[in-house]
């Protein structure tokens, strides 16, 4: 199993200041259409809505197709559960801290189909995936800051 957790501050000097509500709104936008937020994603479409807080989407990430079930846990966490595709598991985007130390944490626990846990093949996949997810954390915050500054964010 591949497990990574990374946290970045939501607010940086010289950048638009984000509130908890700004970050939450950005996570909801990302859940519905991740293309402006995740550079390695080339396709994202909501395919089923089960309730106001649970829906499924199909994505292409790093050239692979996945189906994810999204659960919005307002106002602090969005959980992406991979329910179909070559890599299954859970990804969480969590808002942490108070207004003075607001942060965004991305964590994932994933299993690559057909790859033995702890193998060099899993390690190589994990390294590439980790780099892409760390870029996604930074890109997500950048997109949120653009929205907070009044810009329109599109793919």
C-alpha positions in Angstrom: 0.0 0.0 0.0 1.2 3.5 -0.8 0.5 6.0 1.9 1.4 9.7 1.6 0.3 12.7 3.6 1.3 16.3 2.9 0.2 19.6 4.3 0.7 23.1 2.9 -0.3 26.5 4.5 -3.4 28.0 2.9 -2.0 31.5 3.2 1.3 32.8 2.0 2.7 36.3 2.3 1.9 38.3 -0.8 -1.0 36.0 -1.8 -4.8 36.6 -1.5 -5.8 35.5 2.0 -8.1 32.5 2.1 -10.7 31.9 4.8 -11.9 28.4 5.8 -15.0 29.1 3.6 -12.8 29.9 0.6 -10.8 26.7 1.0 -14.0 24.7 1.5 -15.6 26.3 -1.6 -12.4 25.5 -3.6 -12.5 21.8 -2.5 -16.1 21.5 -3.6 -15.2 23.1 -7.0 -12.3 20.6 -7.3 -14.5 17.7 -6.4 -16.9 18.6 -9.2 -14.3 19.5 -11.8 -10.7 18.8 -10.9 -9.2 19.9 -14.2 -8.2 23.4 -13.1 -6.8 22.0 -9.9 -4.9 18.9 -10.8 -2.3 19.3 -13.6 -1.9 15.5 -14.3 -5.7 15.0 -14.8 -7.0 15.3 -18.3 -10.6 14.3 -17.9 -13.2 14.7 -15.1 -16.9 14.2 -15.3 -19.5 13.7 -12.7 -21.5 10.5 -13.7 -23.9 10.0 -10.8 -25.3 12.0 -7.9 -26.4 9.9 -4.9 -27.2 12.9 -2.6 -26.1 16.5 -2.1 -22.9 15.2 -0.5 -22.1 12.0 -2.3 -21.4 11.6 -6.1 -19.3 9.6 -8.5 -17.0 10.9 -11.1 -14.9 9.4 -13.9 -11.4 10.8 -14.3 -8.3 10.3 -16.4 -5.2 10.7 -14.2 -1.7 10.0 -15.5 -3.2 8.3 -18.6 -5.4 5.9 -16.6 -9.2 5.9 -16.1 -10.7 5.8 -12.7 -14.1 6.1 -11.1 -14.2 7.9 -7.7 -17.0 8.2 -5.2 -16.8 11.7 -3.7 -18.0 12.4 -0.1 -18.2 16.0 1.0 -17.8 16.2 4.7 -18.7 19.9 5.2 -16.9 22.0 6.2 -13.6 20.2 6.7 -12.9 17.2 4.4 -13.5 15.8 1.0 -12.9 12.0 0.6 -12.3 10.5 -2.9 -12.7 6.7 -2.8 -11.4 5.0 -5.9 -14.1 2.4 -6.8 -12.9 1.4 -10.2 -9.5 1.5 -12.0 -6.0 0.1 -11.7 -5.2 1.9 -8.4 -7.8 1.6 -5.6 -8.0 3.3 -2.2 -8.8 6.6 -0.6 -7.6 10.2 -1.0 -8.6 12.9 1.5 -8.3 16.6 1.2 -8.7 18.2 4.7 -8.8 21.7 6.0 -6.8 22.0 9.2 -5.9 24.6 11.7 -7.7 27.8 12.7 -7.9 31.1 10.8 -4.3 32.1 11.9 -2.8 28.8 10.8 -5.1 27.5 8.1 -3.7 24.6 6.1 -4.7 22.1 3.5 -3.7 18.4 3.9 -3.8 15.9 1.1 -3.5 12.2 2.1 -3.8 9.1 0.1 -3.7 5.3 0.8 -3.7 3.4 -2.4 -3.1 -0.1 -3.7 -1.8 -0.7 -7.3 -3.6 -3.7 -8.9 -1.2 -6.5 -9.8 1.8 -5.0 -7.9 3.1 -6.5 -4.7 3.1 -4.3 -1.7 6.6 -3.1 -0.8 8.1 -4.1 -4.1 10.4 -1.9 -6.2 7.6 -1.6 -8.8 5.3 -0.2 -6.1 8.0 2.2 -4.9 8.6 3.5 -8.4 4.8 4.0 -8.9 4.6 5.7 -5.5 7.4 8.1 -6.3 5.8 9.3 -9.6 2.4 9.5 -8.0 3.6 11.4 -5.0 5.2 14.0 -7.2 2.0 14.5 -9.1 -0.1 14.7 -5.9 2.3 17.3 -4.4 1.9 19.3 -7.6 -1.9 19.0 -7.2 -1.7 20.3 -3.6 0.1 23.4 -4.8 -2.0 23.8 -7.9 -5.2 23.5 -5.8 -4.1 26.3 -3.5 -3.1 28.5 -6.4 -6.5 28.0 -8.0 -8.2 28.8 -4.7 -6.2 32.0 -4.4 -7.1 33.0 -8.0 -10.8 32.5 -7.1 -10.3 34.6 -3.9 -8.8 37.3 -6.1 -11.9 37.4 -8.3 -10.5 35.4 -11.2 -12.4 32.7 -13.1 -10.8 29.3 -12.9 -11.3 27.0 -15.9 -9.5 24.0 -17.2 
